[in-house]
Amino acid sequence: MDKIDRTLEAIERTRQKMIEASEQYGLSSKEVLKISQELDILLNNYQNSKESKVWVSFR
């Protein structure tokens, strides 16, 4: 399993965690905000990884 696959799995786990936290604490809770920020980082990492792969393939 490569880095992109691991990142995709982490994105899905974090997304599910955020959904569960929002059901338990409400959408504007500190818990949901923290998880949302974690998800943002994962999504940015995923996007950057994909862009790097595309860049390498064009060389």
C-alpha positions in Angstrom: 0.0 0.0 0.0 1.5 3.3 -1.0 1.3 6.7 0.7 -1.7 7.9 -1.4 -3.7 4.8 -0.4 -2.8 5.2 3.3 -3.8 8.9 3.1 -7.2 8.0 1.4 -7.9 5.5 4.2 -7.0 8.1 6.9 -9.3 10.6 5.1 -12.2 8.2 5.2 -11.6 7.3 8.9 -11.4 11.0 9.9 -14.5 11.8 7.8 -16.4 9.1 9.6 -15.1 10.3 13.0 -16.2 13.9 12.2 -19.7 12.7 11.2 -20.0 10.7 14.5 -18.7 13.7 16.5 -21.2 16.1 14.8 -24.1 13.8 15.7 -22.9 13.6 19.3 -21.7 17.2 20.0 -23.3 19.3 17.2 -21.7 20.8 14.1 -20.2 23.8 15.8 -18.6 22.0 18.7 -14.9 22.3 19.5 -14.5 18.5 18.9 -15.9 18.7 15.4 -13.8 21.7 14.6 -10.6 19.9 15.7 -11.5 16.9 13.6 -12.4 19.1 10.6 -8.9 20.7 10.8 -7.3 17.2 10.9 -9.3 16.3 7.8 -8.2 19.5 6.1 -4.6 18.6 6.6 -5.2 15.1 5.3 -7.0 16.4 2.2 -4.2 18.9 1.5 -1.6 16.2 1.8 -3.6 14.0 -0.6 -3.9 16.8 -3.1 -0.2 17.7 -2.8 0.7 14.0 -3.3 -1.4 13.7 -6.4 0.0 16.9 -7.9 3.6 15.7 -7.2 2.9 12.4 -9.0 1.5 14.3 -12.0 4.5 16.6 -12.1 6.9 13.6 -12.0 5.0 11.9 -14.8 5.3 14.9 -17.1 9.1 15.2 -16.7 
